Amino acid sequence: MSNDPFAQLKAMQREGWSLFAPLEAVTTATAAELVKHARIRAGQSVLDVGCGTGVVALTAARAGAKVHALDLSPVLIEHGRQHAALAEVEIDFREGDVEALPFESATFDVVVSQFGHMFAPRPDVAMAEMLRVLKPGGTIAFSTWPPEHYVGQMFALVGKFVPPPAGVAPPPQWGDPQVVRQRLGDAVTDIVFDRAVMLFPALSPQHYRKGIEETLGPVVKLVAALKDEPAQLAAFRAELDGFVARYFEHNVVRQHYLMTRATKT
Ligand SMILES: C[S@@+](CC[C@H](N)C(=O)[O-])C[C@H]1O[C@@H](n2cnc3c(N)ncnc32)[C@H](O)[C@@H]1O
């Protein structure tokens, strides 16, 4: 394996995220919100990065856009290809890394990411790549989980038990409008933020936890890392259940998120 800590992290992420497919049931509705927020129209060329099983890509393609979609996980991409075949839409799915996009500069009218690019370890590299492949006047739009709400807190908890390699930016920083403004810098104009809530069905906080232990990459990896440390794993589970209980009501976990849209100068 490579000695590069970022390459090692991505190899782990590629494997961890491969179990994400069942969670598309939750990200399908938010995909429609992002496509609306990005104002995607028929005929536009669109890139979806960190596409997972292609929920945003499919939604954009069904709206008539010409869509390319990219993800670290070949397993998720295969799901996306099957979804596209079923819906009878054409999407160019590729395995790849948002920090090194395999596209020419100024290719796309719109670049989107739903809870995807936020997991790249180097935000400046990911942002530069997403903006590079966007045409001048094109739209960049993404959904991200803020640090102060449930998902951000959950990722902070994961980081407390299994710290990431040095130099990796915490993903929920992407949910802070101040940080987003600074990262977009003067490469864009007309930044627009919106907030929404993703509803995650569950029968109890523990039922929710069991589900994400089997499907959500960073939590899957944490459980594997602590398999020989039962006390630590029990402490993580107890703390997580406590967090979840605060956001769990009427059989859903309420997960607030931020949507950003901007125009490339
Ligand atoms: C929370 S999932 C979201 C998937 C999908 N966009 C959705 O909304 O259902 C995060 C996705 O980002 C992908 N991802 C993480 N780091 C990536 C990177 N450096 N380059 C490309 N994709 C990445 C993962 O493989 C995973 O599919």
Ligand as a Chemical Component Dictionary entry (heavy atoms), coordinates in Angstrom:
data_LIG
# 
_chem_comp.id                   LIG 
_chem_comp.type                 NON-POLYMER 
_chem_comp.pdbx_formal_charge   0 
_chem_comp.three_letter_code    LIG 
# 
loop_
_chem_comp_atom.comp_id 
_chem_comp_atom.atom_id 
_chem_comp_atom.alt_atom_id 
_chem_comp_atom.type_symbol 
_chem_comp_atom.charge 
_chem_comp_atom.model_Cartn_x 
_chem_comp_atom.model_Cartn_y 
_chem_comp_atom.model_Cartn_z 
_chem_comp_atom.pdbx_ordinal 
LIG C1  C1  C 0  -22.546 10.106 2.349  1  
LIG S1  S1  S 1  -22.164 9.308  0.824  2  
LIG C2  C2  C 0  -23.189 10.250 -0.291 3  
LIG C3  C3  C 0  -23.494 9.512  -1.573 4  
LIG C4  C4  C 0  -24.520 10.193 -2.507 5  
LIG N1  N1  N 0  -24.046 11.469 -2.988 6  
LIG C5  C5  C 0  -25.848 10.324 -1.859 7  
LIG O1  O1  O 0  -26.248 11.457 -1.550 8  
LIG O2  O2  O -1 -26.510 9.288  -1.663 9  
LIG C6  C6  C 0  -20.524 9.931  0.496  10 
LIG C7  C7  C 0  -19.974 9.478  -0.832 11 
LIG O3  O3  O 0  -18.781 10.224 -1.125 12 
LIG C8  C8  C 0  -17.867 9.338  -1.738 13 
LIG N2  N2  N 0  -16.514 9.894  -1.572 14 
LIG C9  C9  C 0  -15.832 10.074 -0.412 15 
LIG N3  N3  N 0  -14.618 10.606 -0.669 16 
LIG C10 C10 C 0  -14.535 10.763 -2.020 17 
LIG C11 C11 C 0  -13.517 11.245 -2.896 18 
LIG N4  N4  N 0  -12.332 11.674 -2.427 19 
LIG N5  N5  N 0  -13.785 11.263 -4.223 20 
LIG C12 C12 C 0  -14.956 10.815 -4.711 21 
LIG N6  N6  N 0  -15.950 10.326 -3.932 22 
LIG C13 C13 C 0  -15.740 10.307 -2.597 23 
LIG C14 C14 C 0  -18.089 8.019  -1.020 24 
LIG O4  O4  O 0  -17.563 6.921  -1.728 25 
LIG C15 C15 C 0  -19.602 8.009  -0.888 26 
LIG O5  O5  O 0  -20.219 7.405  -1.987 27 
# 
loop_
_chem_comp_bond.comp_id 
_chem_comp_bond.atom_id_1 
_chem_comp_bond.atom_id_2 
_chem_comp_bond.value_order 
_chem_comp_bond.pdbx_ordinal 
LIG C1  S1  SING 1  
LIG S1  C2  SING 2  
LIG S1  C6  SING 3  
LIG C2  C3  SING 4  
LIG C3  C4  SING 5  
LIG C4  N1  SING 6  
LIG C4  C5  SING 7  
LIG C5  O1  DOUB 8  
LIG C5  O2  SING 9  
LIG C6  C7  SING 10 
LIG C7  O3  SING 11 
LIG C7  C15 SING 12 
LIG O3  C8  SING 13 
LIG C8  N2  SING 14 
LIG C8  C14 SING 15 
LIG N2  C9  SING 16 
LIG N2  C13 SING 17 
LIG C9  N3  DOUB 18 
LIG N3  C10 SING 19 
LIG C10 C11 SING 20 
LIG C10 C13 DOUB 21 
LIG C11 N4  SING 22 
LIG C11 N5  DOUB 23 
LIG N5  C12 SING 24 
LIG C12 N6  DOUB 25 
LIG N6  C13 SING 26 
LIG C14 O4  SING 27 
LIG C14 C15 SING 28 
LIG C15 O5  SING 29 
# 
